[in-house]
Amino acid sequence: MNWPHLRPGDITGILFVVILVGIVVLLLLLFRGLKRNENFGFGPEWQCTRMEQGDPICVRLVDKDTPNKNMPR
């Protein structure tokens, strides 16, 4: 099989892409934990806290403007 010879421009392009992919992977690994307000698939009315071991604990936030349906009138 005849492989074409790499020219200096080809080597520069390959190195540029390798460095670019490396930077993107490094940034994703370093800054993946910056988003602390994760809701784990729930809506915005839920607040979840990640636990050291086990599943996260999620509680539903109460809207103080809406009347409570369980209270007698």
HELIX and SHEET records of a PDB file:
HELIX    1   1 PRO A    8  LEU A   30  1                                  23    
SHEET    1   A 2 TRP A  46  THR A  49  0                                        
SHEET    2   A 2 ILE A  57  ARG A  60 -1                                        
END                                                                             
